[in-house]
Amino acid sequence: MFTICRVLFRAIHEGRWVKIEYRNQQNEQTVFWIGIKNLDPWNRTLDVEGFSLKQYSIDRYKKIFIASIM
């Protein structure tokens, strides 16, 4: 978890996109490239713009849980 937070911090600081593997609510693992728009440290969530490698689409995700990033 510490390395994930370090990578996310560096991406926010440098303004870069990050490749993540995310476990969704259906317990499926998906791969995204995300650009972090906002961070909510109290709820441990991210507001991101994500590019789904499975669907080849860019969407806005208001609530990505940091704990679900693998």
C-alpha positions as CSV (number, residue, x, y, z in Angstrom):
1,M,0.0,0.0,0.0
2,F,2.8,2.4,0.8
3,T,4.3,2.0,-2.7
4,I,0.9,2.6,-4.3
5,C,0.5,5.9,-2.3
6,R,4.1,6.9,-3.3
7,V,3.3,6.3,-7.0
8,L,0.0,8.3,-6.7
9,F,1.8,11.2,-4.9
10,R,4.4,11.3,-7.6
11,A,1.8,11.3,-10.4
12,I,-0.1,14.2,-8.7
13,H,3.1,16.1,-8.2
14,E,4.4,15.7,-11.7
15,G,0.9,15.8,-13.4
16,R,1.3,12.5,-15.1
17,W,-1.0,9.6,-16.0
18,V,-0.5,6.3,-14.0
19,K,-1.3,2.8,-15.1
20,I,-3.3,1.0,-12.3
21,E,-5.0,-2.4,-11.8
22,Y,-8.3,-1.8,-10.0
23,R,-10.7,-4.3,-8.3
24,N,-14.2,-3.0,-8.9
25,Q,-17.4,-3.7,-6.9
26,Q,-18.1,-6.9,-8.8
27,N,-14.6,-8.1,-7.7
28,E,-13.3,-7.9,-11.3
29,Q,-9.8,-6.7,-12.0
30,T,-9.6,-3.9,-14.6
31,V,-6.7,-2.0,-16.0
32,F,-6.8,1.8,-16.4
33,W,-4.6,4.7,-17.2
34,I,-5.7,7.5,-14.8
35,G,-5.1,11.2,-14.6
36,I,-5.8,12.3,-11.1
37,K,-8.0,15.4,-10.8
38,N,-8.6,15.5,-7.1
39,L,-7.7,13.6,-3.9
40,D,-9.9,13.1,-0.9
41,P,-7.6,11.9,1.9
42,W,-10.4,11.6,4.5
43,N,-12.4,9.1,2.5
44,R,-9.3,7.7,0.8
45,T,-10.7,8.2,-2.7
46,L,-9.6,9.8,-6.0
47,D,-11.4,11.8,-8.6
48,V,-9.8,10.7,-11.9
49,E,-10.1,10.8,-15.6
50,G,-9.5,7.2,-16.7
51,F,-8.7,5.5,-20.0
52,S,-10.0,1.9,-19.9
53,L,-7.8,-0.5,-21.9
54,K,-10.7,-3.0,-22.1
55,Q,-13.3,-0.5,-23.5
56,Y,-11.0,1.9,-25.3
57,S,-12.8,4.9,-23.8
58,I,-12.0,7.9,-21.6
59,D,-14.5,8.5,-18.7
60,R,-14.6,10.6,-15.5
61,Y,-14.6,8.5,-12.3
62,K,-15.6,10.6,-9.3
63,K,-14.8,7.9,-6.7
64,I,-11.9,5.5,-7.1
65,F,-11.0,3.9,-3.8
66,I,-7.3,3.8,-3.1
67,A,-7.6,0.5,-1.2
68,S,-8.9,-1.2,-4.3
69,I,-5.8,-0.3,-6.4
70,M,-3.5,-3.3,-6.7
